[in-house]
Amino acid sequence: MLAGKEIFLFQNIRQVILAERWCVENKLEVKVIPVPRPYSTECGMCLEVSAEDGDMLQQFASDQGMMTQRIKG
Amino acid sequence: MNLYFDNCATSFPKPSAVAEAMSKHLNETGGTYGRSAYPRILQSTRLVEECRDQLASLMGASDAGKIIFTANATTALNLMVQGICKKGGHVLTSAMEHNAIARPLEHMRQLGLIEWEQLESEHDGRILVDKIAAKLRPNTILVAICHMSNVNGMAQTPGAVKQAIGEIPLLIDASQSLGQHPVEVDNWGVDFLAFTGHKSLLGPTGTGGAFIRHPEMVEPLLFGGTGSGSESLSMPNFVPDRFEAGTPNITGIHGLNAALKNRPVPQHTRSDFADLLTEVKRDKNYLVRCAADFTNQGKLFSIVHLYLSGSELALRFYEQFGIECRAGLHCAPLAHRHLGSFPTGDCRFSLSPYHTPEELNYLAKAIHDAGR
């Protein structure tokens, strides 16, 4: 993982899409990437955001009742 | 002139955007649902989730994650009926059930798992809500009702039924209603709903699904890959994954999504439809099967001729007037028993939002002429 980035793993595909949509709507820089092998095989895609946006995305996920795994770079 | 009056079987025409969206997925964009993260997949997956969100909005469900896709309403009903009834108990239905509910229930009865019986109803099949309480038993595990009859178009009031049954789960089959009649699962307290994409929603065949408020109450019908929790040999316990094993009908769902985003402006008014029914009811050669109260009337009705069978009528309508309609039992023998048209059935007409007042007038005249 690049320095200054964070990765968010979600329970399923729908949650990834909802979280990505929220990031775009709120003008967070977000990238959908394949789930890195060292972390999980939970689903095929996850989100990469800048470290400074990580707390905002975590708050959104918590508000939505999403189970996430947050990996800091 | 659009003389296709069999929209209850499957709607036609569709909004042009449906075929365009499906063609685009097949010929240009491609891509599966989830599983990896390259742009082609991401675009395809976004559209599937957009469709789920649109469906939730249409049926008044606040949690779109509880909507799952299946091949059709029958698959969804089998999932829920079999998945809920495995533990056994007593089930209540309406008098107007389609075989999509009746046959899975009867199968579970034949396996010795459940008993099922009908609620008391008005002549048009409407449930007598104040008689429900007398039918409830301590082991009643489900009330499963067809929201809108595919025989006479009569719509039940699920909110009133739910009030009468309290905590007992309510399942509604919205195959005919969703897309042409109000559906409010949250406000009504509906626990489970089945829908199809190719009837009133104007999407392609091979699409449909369920709203499952209590996933923990339903055993999956299918087991397989979901792209989630892959290290486990058990199905995930979260939705929609729990009930979506295997690659979904992505092309079809893209088509359904386009249908939901491109709903046509109806070419005829509710009043035009009321005028058609009034005109047909004037004809003494027929008995008209419809809701007693027009407020509860969906855009379909059936007729029984005094002498001609439904199939004779349907042939006459096509050969003499070019009208396509459906004769027989419409896979709803229980409804016909209740309405008094079993086993001969009747002749059914179901409207499209694309029908014009002129086409409804043509139908009314053809019904008069065919019956003479």
Interface residues (C-beta under 8 A of the other chain):
Chain A: Q11 N12 I13 R14 Q15 V16 I17 L18 R21 V32 I33 P34 V35 T41 E42 C43 G44 M45 C46
Chain B: Y33 G34 R35 S36 A37 I41 L42 T45 R46 E49 R52 G65 T226 G227 S228 G229 S230 E231 P236 F238 P240 D241
